Amino acid sequence: MKLHSMEFPLGSQKSPKTLILFILSTLLLLTLIPLYSPLLNHSSNSSSPSINQSTLKISNPKPPSDLIKFSENKKCDLFTGEWVPNPEAPYYTNDTCWAIHEHQNCMKYGRPDSEFMKWRWKPEGCDLQLFNPYQFLEIVRSKSMAFVGDSVGRNGMQSLICLLSRVEYPIDVSDTSDDYFSRWKYITYNFTLSTFWTPFLVKSEMADPKGPTNSGLFNLYLDEFDDKWTAQIAAFDYVIINAGHWFTRTAMYYEKRKLVGCRFCQVANVTDLPMSYGYRKAFRTAFRALNSLENFKGTVFLRTFAPMHFENGNWNGGGDCVRKKPFKSSETRLEGNNLEFYLTQIEEFRIAERKGRAKGLKFRLMDLTQAMLLRPDGHPSKYGHWPNANVTLYNDCVHWCLPGPIDTWSDFLLHMLKMEGRKSIEDKLYVSKKKERT
């Protein structure tokens, strides 16, 4: 049959050129429909909790026209900016998301204010789009993501689960009952989300449950992998790594199985080393573990240190965090331990990035320290338990309320995932040129 003799539903005849344009347009439409279909045909998940109308109003995701737009401004520093009001937030509540850890469930335990949930990050010179759960799940379809680090990292993963709950809830596919090593699967998208608890990133053990400061004394083997995560991480497509607050605790530092010093251990004849010593060595070892994996082809994101905000005392000396709104960037600055943590992380990351890039591995910096420094208002404080509960807990100015400021971490993550295509090409060109020079 000749093409020009074909008939179409309306009975008109088409020339070959017109037919080809019609076919190409149809194929393009069919390609776009799967991306938009969740927005067009979304129905509530029958297993999802019902929304309590007496709680805060939940805003719907952005319409399809916003689904694939993102800034092309390469010169924009995404991580420098200010917090600006976002009256549409939050995008879930403690009633609609079961993934919130009890100690970060601030609304459940009576926090009276809600403005801390109603801010978004505005970078200088560009915009950071709000998280779209549909687009995120399309990007990570048939992939896997691991959160490696401490409880603040797990706090961030639970935020992500809550933000994704507007589309789908995952099922628990963990091979252990240990909550520190959980694995979740989004069946519709064949996406796996895992958490690996490793607060020091390296092999460690409790030496004394009290220690000189009643916060525990730990043995850290600074040059040894923590195989609880390193032995399982090679198969993941994305690895988000973090560590910080646990390094303020007292610890004995070992290298090559020999004691080389400690962090405020108050043991005779043991050298007291700066906190950054153990922190630097731990990150160096963790990055070495990732760079040495034979079959690892994933992308590593370092989520930089999120500062604590104790005021008028330390965590165990009456300190608290009672502010009700963010700082402006001109009102505070990174200093002391926070600055030391941050600079140490960046230095070790750059070294690992260069080594990894030469091998074709991808290291990305999720530089959130400055943004989180400006959010003293987002911590649970005393709202992580009932006022009359018989518990021995201090005011929590380390973790973050959910919903709360760390929901913005997913805004950053989604933006970085969307930029991966461009960066992957740049990395391949880098490796190719390096091979040509050698």
Secondary structure as GFF3:
##gff-version 3
##sequence-region A 1 438
A	DSSP	three_ten_helix	3	5	.	.	.	ID=ss1
A	DSSP	alpha_helix	16	41	.	.	.	ID=ss2
A	DSSP	three_ten_helix	64	66	.	.	.	ID=ss3
A	DSSP	beta_strand	77	85	.	.	.	ID=ss4
A	DSSP	three_ten_helix	102	104	.	.	.	ID=ss5
A	DSSP	three_ten_helix	115	117	.	.	.	ID=ss6
A	DSSP	beta_strand	119	124	.	.	.	ID=ss7
A	DSSP	alpha_helix	133	139	.	.	.	ID=ss8
A	DSSP	beta_strand	144	149	.	.	.	ID=ss9
A	DSSP	alpha_helix	151	164	.	.	.	ID=ss10
A	DSSP	beta_strand	171	172	.	.	.	ID=ss11
A	DSSP	three_ten_helix	179	181	.	.	.	ID=ss12
A	DSSP	beta_strand	183	186	.	.	.	ID=ss13
A	DSSP	three_ten_helix	187	189	.	.	.	ID=ss14
A	DSSP	beta_strand	191	197	.	.	.	ID=ss15
A	DSSP	beta_strand	202	208	.	.	.	ID=ss16
A	DSSP	beta_strand	217	225	.	.	.	ID=ss17
A	DSSP	alpha_helix	227	230	.	.	.	ID=ss18
A	DSSP	three_ten_helix	233	235	.	.	.	ID=ss19
A	DSSP	beta_strand	238	241	.	.	.	ID=ss20
A	DSSP	three_ten_helix	245	248	.	.	.	ID=ss21
A	DSSP	beta_strand	250	255	.	.	.	ID=ss22
A	DSSP	beta_strand	258	263	.	.	.	ID=ss23
A	DSSP	alpha_helix	275	292	.	.	.	ID=ss24
A	DSSP	beta_strand	299	303	.	.	.	ID=ss25
A	DSSP	three_ten_helix	329	331	.	.	.	ID=ss26
A	DSSP	alpha_helix	336	358	.	.	.	ID=ss27
A	DSSP	beta_strand	362	366	.	.	.	ID=ss28
A	DSSP	alpha_helix	369	373	.	.	.	ID=ss29
A	DSSP	three_ten_helix	376	378	.	.	.	ID=ss30
A	DSSP	three_ten_helix	405	407	.	.	.	ID=ss31
A	DSSP	alpha_helix	408	418	.	.	.	ID=ss32
A	DSSP	alpha_helix	420	437	.	.	.	ID=ss33
###
